[in-house]
């Protein structure tokens, strides 16, 4: 049996690994990071302000992400446990706070 040509393994590593959201929780655990559930990943992917990478391939309902970009996102992500982000909303600079206090 002949040996595979040299450089084949390196070329395979350089090829971007495309993953879907259901694959990500298991891959995060395999990478030694805290697992994030698929529903939470879908929320992050839907929020343009989250910084989650954009899909590199989209067709119909299928979306695939470059695993290295997604892994970088999860490695650098700052988690603020228990913070109620649903209560915060962006205010225009001229808007007064809802509680009636003045910011000045």
Secondary structure, DSSP 8 states (H G I E B T S, - for coil): -----TTHHHHHHHS--EE-HHHHHHHHHHTTS----HHHHHHHHH-GGG-----SEEETTEEEEEHHHHHHHHHH----TT--TTS-----TT---TTS----
